[in-house]
Amino acid sequence: MRRALDLAANGMGYASPNPMVGAVIVAPDGRVIGEGWHRRCGEGHAEVNAVASVSDSDRHLLRESTMYVTLEPCAHYGKTPPCAELIIRERIPRVVVATTDPFAKVCGRGIAMLREAGAKVMVGMCGHESRELNRRFFTAHTLRRPFITLKWARSADGFMDWRRETGAGGQCNISTPLTRLSTMRLRSLHDAVLTTAATVNADNARMTVRGWNGRQPARVVIDRRGLLDGKSLMLHDGNGDVAVCDYATPHELMGALFADYGFSSVLVESGPTFLSELIEAGLWDDAREEISPLELGDRGVCRAPSPGDAQMCGCEQWGVNRMVYYRNDALKSALD
C-alpha cells in the first residue's frame, strides 16, 4: 500500500479535480506484477493502468492476485468506465482499499459492487495517509467547498506594500526570484487562483504559471464594485477566460466555486482585507506566509493578515526570505 501511495503522488498537479490514486497488483508468490497511477484527469484510472501494465506471461495470475489501491474503485460512468467493473471482469479475488471515496456517486458503491461479485475486500490500510494525500479532494467533497490555500508575502515589519506615490517606484517586490518560482509551482497545484480587482489593478497581476512546467489554473476575480480595469493583462493574455464575480458572503462564494465551477482547490492571492475576511470566517485550510528581511518603515502600507489562533506547522529558510506555514483544522475529523 505504501508503494501505491508513492505512485499516487505522481499525479500531483495533474489528476485534479480527480483524486490522486495508485494501485499495485501482487501475485500469490509476492511479486508485483502490475502497478499504475492516475496520471491526468480524463485519462485511465490507477486500476486500469495497473492491469494494463501486467505482462502477457503474468496475466493468468490476475485470478489469484491481490490489488492494493489507495482509494475505493469507482462505480460510475464518468469520463472513463467504472474501475470496479474492470476488477470484476479480470476476476481479481482480493482488493485492499486504503479508504472509501467521499464522492457521492461512489461513496461505498464500489466496495459493495466488488463484494457482491464475490471479491474479498479489506478497507482501512493506510487510510489516514491516503486521505492526507488527497486532503484537497476530501475537503471539497466533505465540506462542499474547495480546499483553500492562502498565500501572502510581507516585510519584516509586517507590511504587504509600500506607498507608491512617494517615488519609491512601482510594485513592491518583497518576494525573491526563488520564492516567486515556488509560487508558480503552488499555483499549478490548484484548480484556480482567486484574487480581487484591487490586487489586479494595483499590480496588473496575471496570476498565471510562468517559468514552471505545470498546468495553468483557472482565474477568478472578486469585483464587488465594478472596478476591474478592462485593460488588465489578465483579461488579454490568452491564458483562458477569467471569471469575474461578486458575492454576498464568503461562504456563498466558496460554495459556488465548488458547485458551479467544479473547483476542488483554490489559491487565494490578494490584499489583507480579503485574506482577513476569509480567516475570520474560518474559510481556509493551508496558509503560506513569506517574510522578507526588508523593512519598509514609514513607507509601508497594508498590514499583513494574522492567521489568528492557527498553529504554525512548519518554517523554512528560502535564501534571505523565510516561509512560514499554517494549517487550519476544518477537515480534521474527516482526515482522522
C-alpha positions as CSV (number, residue, x, y, z in Angstrom):
1,M,0.0,0.0,0.0
2,R,2.9,2.4,0.7
3,R,4.2,1.7,-2.8
4,A,0.7,2.5,-4.1
5,L,0.7,5.8,-2.2
6,D,4.1,6.7,-3.7
7,L,2.7,6.0,-7.1
8,A,-0.4,8.1,-6.4
9,A,1.6,11.2,-5.6
10,N,3.0,11.2,-9.2
11,G,-0.4,12.6,-10.2
12,M,0.1,15.8,-8.1
13,G,-0.8,18.8,-10.1
14,Y,-2.4,16.8,-13.0
15,A,-5.1,14.5,-11.6
16,S,-7.3,17.2,-10.1
17,P,-10.2,17.7,-9.8
18,N,-10.0,13.9,-9.6
19,P,-8.1,12.4,-6.6
20,M,-4.5,11.1,-6.8
21,V,-4.8,7.3,-6.8
22,G,-2.2,4.5,-7.0
23,A,-2.7,0.8,-7.5
24,V,-0.3,-2.3,-7.1
25,I,-1.1,-5.9,-8.1
26,V,0.7,-8.6,-6.1
27,A,0.8,-12.2,-7.3
28,P,0.5,-15.2,-4.9
29,D,4.3,-15.5,-4.8
30,G,4.7,-11.9,-3.5
31,R,5.8,-10.5,-6.9
32,V,4.5,-7.1,-8.0
33,I,3.1,-7.9,-11.5
34,G,1.4,-4.6,-12.1
35,E,1.2,-1.1,-10.9
36,G,-0.2,2.3,-12.1
37,W,-1.5,5.6,-11.0
38,H,-4.0,8.2,-12.3
39,R,-1.8,10.4,-14.4
40,R,-4.2,13.0,-15.6
41,C,-7.9,13.9,-15.3
42,G,-9.8,12.3,-18.2
43,E,-7.3,9.5,-18.7
44,G,-7.1,6.0,-17.3
45,H,-7.5,5.5,-13.6
46,A,-4.9,3.8,-11.4
47,E,-6.6,0.4,-11.5
48,V,-6.8,0.5,-15.3
49,N,-3.2,1.4,-15.7
50,A,-2.1,-1.3,-13.2
51,V,-4.0,-4.0,-15.0
52,A,-2.7,-2.8,-18.4
53,S,0.9,-3.0,-17.1
54,V,0.7,-6.7,-16.4
55,S,2.7,-8.7,-18.9
56,D,1.1,-11.3,-21.1
57,S,3.0,-14.1,-19.3
58,D,1.6,-13.0,-15.9
59,R,-2.0,-12.2,-16.9
60,H,-3.2,-15.7,-15.8
61,L,-2.1,-14.8,-12.3
62,L,-4.7,-12.0,-12.0
63,R,-7.3,-14.5,-10.9
64,E,-5.1,-15.3,-7.9
65,S,-3.7,-11.9,-7.1
66,T,-4.4,-9.0,-4.7
67,M,-4.8,-5.5,-5.8
68,Y,-3.8,-2.7,-3.4
69,V,-5.5,0.6,-4.2
70,T,-5.3,3.9,-2.3
71,L,-9.0,4.9,-2.9
72,E,-12.2,3.0,-3.4
73,P,-12.6,1.9,-7.0
74,C,-15.1,4.0,-8.8
75,A,-18.6,2.5,-9.5
76,H,-20.0,5.0,-12.0
77,Y,-19.5,6.0,-15.6
78,G,-17.8,9.4,-15.8
79,K,-15.0,10.2,-18.4
80,T,-14.0,6.6,-18.0
81,P,-15.8,3.3,-17.2
82,P,-16.1,2.0,-13.6
83,C,-12.9,0.5,-12.2
84,A,-14.9,-1.8,-10.0
85,E,-16.3,-3.4,-13.2
86,L,-12.8,-3.9,-14.6
87,I,-11.6,-5.6,-11.4
88,I,-14.7,-7.9,-11.5
89,R,-14.1,-8.7,-15.2
90,E,-10.5,-9.6,-14.6
91,R,-11.6,-11.8,-11.7
92,I,-9.1,-10.3,-9.2
93,P,-10.2,-12.1,-6.0
94,R,-8.8,-9.8,-3.3
95,V,-8.8,-6.0,-3.1
96,V,-7.2,-4.0,-0.3
97,V,-8.6,-0.4,-0.2
98,A,-7.0,2.4,1.8
99,T,-10.2,4.5,2.3
100,T,-13.6,5.0,0.9
101,D,-14.3,7.7,-1.7
102,P,-16.3,10.7,-0.4
103,F,-17.6,11.5,-3.9
104,A,-21.4,11.0,-3.8
105,K,-21.5,8.8,-6.9
106,V,-19.0,6.3,-5.4
107,C,-19.0,6.5,-1.6
108,G,-19.2,2.8,-0.7
109,R,-20.8,1.7,-4.0
110,G,-17.5,0.5,-5.5
111,I,-16.8,-1.7,-2.4
112,A,-20.3,-3.0,-2.4
113,M,-20.1,-3.9,-6.1
114,L,-16.9,-5.8,-5.6
115,R,-18.2,-7.8,-2.6
116,E,-21.5,-8.6,-4.4
117,A,-19.3,-10.1,-7.2
118,G,-17.5,-12.3,-4.7
119,A,-14.3,-10.4,-4.2
120,K,-12.8,-10.2,-0.7
121,V,-12.4,-6.5,0.2
122,M,-10.4,-5.1,3.1
123,V,-10.7,-1.4,3.9
124,G,-8.5,0.8,6.1
125,M,-4.9,0.0,5.4
126,C,-3.0,3.4,5.4
127,G,-6.4,5.1,5.3
128,H,-5.1,8.3,7.1
129,E,-2.2,8.6,4.7
130,S,-4.5,8.3,1.7
131,R,-6.9,10.9,3.0
132,E,-4.0,13.2,3.9
133,L,-2.5,12.9,0.3
134,N,-5.9,13.8,-1.1
135,R,-6.9,16.3,1.5
136,R,-8.0,18.8,-1.2
137,F,-10.3,16.3,-2.7
138,F,-11.7,15.2,0.6
139,T,-12.2,18.8,1.7
140,A,-14.2,19.6,-1.4
141,H,-16.5,16.6,-1.3
142,T,-16.9,16.6,2.5
143,L,-17.4,20.3,3.2
144,R,-18.8,21.1,-0.3
145,R,-16.3,23.9,-0.9
146,P,-12.8,24.0,-2.4
147,F,-9.7,23.4,-0.4
148,I,-8.5,26.9,0.3
149,T,-4.8,27.9,0.5
150,L,-3.9,31.5,1.5
151,K,-0.7,33.0,0.3
152,W,0.9,36.4,1.1
153,A,4.3,38.0,1.4
154,R,5.2,40.7,3.9
155,S,8.2,42.8,5.0
156,A,10.0,42.1,8.3
157,D,7.9,44.9,9.9
158,G,4.6,43.5,8.7
159,F,3.7,45.3,5.6
160,M,2.5,43.9,2.2
161,D,3.1,47.0,0.1
162,W,4.6,50.5,0.1
163,R,3.4,54.0,-0.6
164,R,3.8,54.1,-4.4
165,E,3.1,57.9,-4.7
166,T,6.3,58.7,-2.7
167,G,8.6,58.0,-5.7
168,A,9.7,54.6,-4.4
169,G,8.8,53.0,-7.7
170,G,6.1,50.6,-8.9
171,Q,5.3,47.2,-7.4
172,C,6.9,46.4,-4.1
173,N,8.9,43.2,-4.7
174,I,9.0,41.6,-1.3
175,S,9.5,38.1,-2.9
176,T,12.7,36.9,-4.4
177,P,13.2,35.1,-7.8
178,L,13.4,31.8,-5.9
179,T,10.2,32.3,-3.9
180,R,8.4,33.6,-6.9
181,L,9.2,30.3,-8.6
182,S,7.8,28.4,-5.7
183,T,4.6,30.5,-6.1
184,M,4.4,29.4,-9.7
185,R,4.5,25.7,-8.5
186,L,1.9,26.5,-5.9
187,R,-0.4,27.9,-8.5
188,S,0.0,24.9,-10.7
189,L,-1.2,22.6,-7.9
190,H,-4.6,24.4,-7.5
191,D,-7.6,24.3,-9.8
192,A,-8.0,28.1,-9.6
193,V,-6.3,31.3,-8.3
194,L,-8.7,33.7,-6.6
195,T,-7.9,37.4,-6.2
196,T,-9.6,40.8,-6.1
197,A,-10.0,43.6,-8.6
198,A,-7.9,45.8,-6.2
199,T,-4.9,43.4,-6.4
200,V,-5.2,43.1,-10.2
201,N,-5.4,46.9,-10.7
202,A,-2.5,47.6,-8.3
203,D,0.0,45.2,-9.8
204,N,-1.5,44.5,-13.3
205,A,-1.4,40.9,-12.0
206,R,-1.8,38.0,-14.4
207,M,-1.9,35.1,-11.8
208,T,-0.6,32.6,-14.4
209,V,2.1,29.9,-14.1
210,R,5.3,31.2,-15.7
211,G,8.8,29.6,-15.6
212,W,7.4,26.4,-14.2
213,N,6.3,23.3,-16.1
214,G,2.8,22.9,-14.7
215,R,-0.8,23.4,-15.7
216,Q,-2.4,26.8,-15.8
217,P,-5.1,27.3,-13.1
218,A,-8.4,29.0,-13.8
219,R,-8.6,32.6,-12.6
220,V,-11.3,34.2,-10.6
221,V,-11.5,37.9,-9.7
222,I,-13.8,39.3,-7.0
223,D,-15.1,42.7,-8.2
224,R,-17.7,44.0,-5.7
225,R,-17.9,47.5,-7.2
226,G,-17.1,47.1,-10.9
227,L,-13.6,48.5,-10.5
228,L,-11.6,45.9,-12.6
229,D,-9.5,47.7,-15.2
230,G,-10.6,46.4,-18.6
231,K,-7.1,46.8,-20.0
232,S,-5.6,44.5,-17.4
233,L,-3.1,42.0,-18.8
234,M,-5.1,39.2,-17.1
235,L,-8.0,39.8,-19.5
236,H,-5.9,39.8,-22.6
237,D,-3.0,37.4,-22.1
238,G,-4.6,34.4,-24.0
239,N,-4.4,32.1,-20.9
240,G,-8.1,31.3,-20.8
241,D,-11.2,33.1,-19.6
242,V,-11.2,35.0,-16.4
243,A,-14.3,34.6,-14.2
244,V,-15.3,38.0,-12.6
245,C,-17.9,37.7,-9.9
246,D,-19.4,39.3,-6.8
247,Y,-20.9,37.5,-3.8
248,A,-23.0,38.1,-0.7
249,T,-20.8,36.2,1.8
250,P,-17.5,34.3,1.6
251,H,-19.4,31.1,2.3
252,E,-21.7,31.7,-0.7
253,L,-18.6,32.4,-2.9
254,M,-16.8,29.3,-1.9
255,G,-19.9,27.1,-2.3
256,A,-20.4,28.5,-5.8
257,L,-16.8,27.9,-6.8
258,F,-17.3,24.2,-5.9
259,A,-20.9,23.7,-7.1
260,D,-20.9,25.9,-10.2
261,Y,-17.3,25.8,-11.3
262,G,-16.2,22.4,-10.1
263,F,-13.1,23.7,-8.3
264,S,-11.7,21.3,-5.7
265,S,-8.9,23.7,-4.7
266,V,-8.3,27.5,-4.8
267,L,-5.2,29.5,-4.1
268,V,-6.0,33.0,-2.7
269,E,-3.5,35.7,-3.6
270,S,-4.9,39.1,-2.6
271,G,-4.6,42.0,-0.2
272,P,-5.0,41.8,3.5
273,T,-8.7,42.8,3.5
274,F,-10.0,39.8,1.6
275,L,-7.4,37.4,3.3
276,S,-8.5,38.6,6.7
277,E,-12.2,38.1,5.8
278,L,-11.6,34.5,4.9
279,I,-9.5,33.9,8.1
280,E,-12.2,35.4,10.3
281,A,-14.8,33.2,8.5
282,G,-12.7,30.1,9.1
283,L,-12.7,29.6,5.3
284,W,-9.1,28.4,4.8
285,D,-7.2,25.2,5.1
286,D,-3.5,26.0,4.5
287,A,-1.7,29.3,4.6
288,R,1.8,30.3,3.5
289,E,3.4,33.5,4.7
290,E,6.6,34.7,3.1
291,I,8.7,37.0,5.3
292,S,11.4,39.2,3.9
293,P,14.2,40.8,5.9
294,L,13.3,44.1,4.2
295,E,11.8,46.7,6.5
296,L,9.5,49.3,4.9
297,G,9.2,51.7,7.9
298,D,7.1,54.8,7.2
299,R,6.8,53.8,3.5
300,G,4.9,50.6,4.5
301,V,1.1,50.3,3.9
302,C,-1.3,47.3,4.1
303,R,-0.6,45.4,7.2
304,A,-0.4,41.7,6.6
305,P,-3.2,39.5,8.0
306,S,-2.8,37.3,11.0
307,P,-3.7,33.6,10.9
308,G,-5.4,34.0,14.3
309,D,-5.2,31.1,16.7
310,A,-3.9,28.7,14.0
311,Q,-0.8,26.6,14.8
312,M,2.3,27.1,12.8
313,C,3.0,23.7,11.2
314,G,6.4,24.5,9.5
315,C,9.1,27.0,8.8
316,E,11.8,27.0,6.1
317,Q,14.5,29.4,5.1
318,W,14.4,30.2,1.3
319,G,17.6,32.3,0.8
320,V,17.1,35.6,2.6
321,N,13.4,35.1,2.9
322,R,11.6,32.8,5.3
323,M,8.5,30.7,4.6
324,V,6.1,30.1,7.5
325,Y,3.2,27.5,7.1
326,Y,0.0,27.4,9.0
327,R,-2.9,24.9,8.9
328,N,-6.5,25.1,9.8
329,D,-8.3,22.1,11.3
330,A,-11.6,22.5,9.4
331,L,-11.3,18.9,8.0
332,K,-9.5,17.3,10.9
333,S,-12.4,15.0,11.8
334,A,-12.7,13.8,8.2
335,L,-8.9,13.1,7.9
336,D,-8.7,11.1,11.2
